[in-house]
Amino acid sequence: MMRARYAGELESVRQNLIAMGETTIALLAEALRAVVDPNPGCAARASELEARTDHQHRLIHDQCLSVITLQAPVARDARLITGALDAIVDLELIGDYAYEMVGLVPAKQGRLPSQILSQISEIGAKIREVLSAAIDSWRNEDRGLALSARPREAAIRAECQALADKVSLLTSAPGDVTAYVNLLLICRHLERITRHAVCVAEQAAEAARPAPAG
């Protein structure tokens, strides 16, 4: 009876982590939409999703502590719990950065160069792919998929930096450059989100690591 309850709690932690990941992916998508193609409902939807990630973080944190109290996890179970505790921190940070991006959207969106917005959209799509792969790694306990995230990080972060360099040149233009300063911050947030998404994937890889033979 106790073992069955313990196994159920472990699976519940994993499923709730996956649900939090899906909420975070949705929040990132909403943030990118707010930057590239905003509509009046973006801010409200992003706020709702950000509040949901906070709630999910607390739920999973409390569940993990409950599992540890119920039966001190060892080996792969311990890796799942510690990985989940680390992953929810990274997911919450991704959510925080994504929500901040919504607040950085300039009021006069039409002023922004379409080429820059297109690049943000392309970079954002790549980051979402990495984050989606990380969550799928947790869903399917797929260590190989999880390990595929790290090789993509350098290229995406380099694209973020190149775009930030391009935007920073626009901040020296005459007139009000607030919109470009905000875009520069958005580029930095995208780079940070990439780093945290890769961490979520690596935590999934560690949680799925097979026990040593013998």
Steps between C-alpha positions, in 0.01 A plus 500: 500500500774746601710412194203549266428838656866596465510399132181697441648810661813475284290474185284792614814714541608414146157569352467831683846602380393424143186711553709788633726467197203522266378812681846654468511422128162667458621805695812528284283476187276776633801720578639456149158580355487816711836612359455401136125522439327647806128510566301643792465164674871411515572661836198346672575151369866531595404612851271200544767258378766656721276462806439137403874425483543646848223276633644193326845576640365504856297183442795300365738631765262387775448163328873438484538573870211264570665221301828550683313477832297198390799291400852634455558453125818335378664442161273588205213611725730746672621632165140556394416696815816712502469555126139608539589743778768655278283496186210688658739780599619529140143484368388773738792719391410442134145606584624810681718607208220431250252702704747788528531498121130577472550810715787613278290511184515859375175691470577606143561159349485634145831680545696176526686361198323195363834325443579513871155374595541216250832405656348501847225271373753260346719492810195459721383202294837329551489564874148358518623188318774452760258552788242268342769234455596541865142444613457207260815352656329509839178363348664204323803459727704543183862557596618527139252777419597683819869488414429647155422840656850601607653496147234750386562749779813671366350571157177644642682716753729623222193604301365683805831683538519592131147640514579688820804655329280610209237649732762677712607698193145634474510630858743771390255642247355847568165525673322270739679164499301338783355241261849390396628485857205276583575283198857468623370376834274254319803360316674450834193329643487261204862407561429432868191295414714286268743428781223398739326285237821305449527453876149350507607256227818403682304438819274268300808320365633448851162382630483245215856374548490122535630336812851354465512136403560248771 
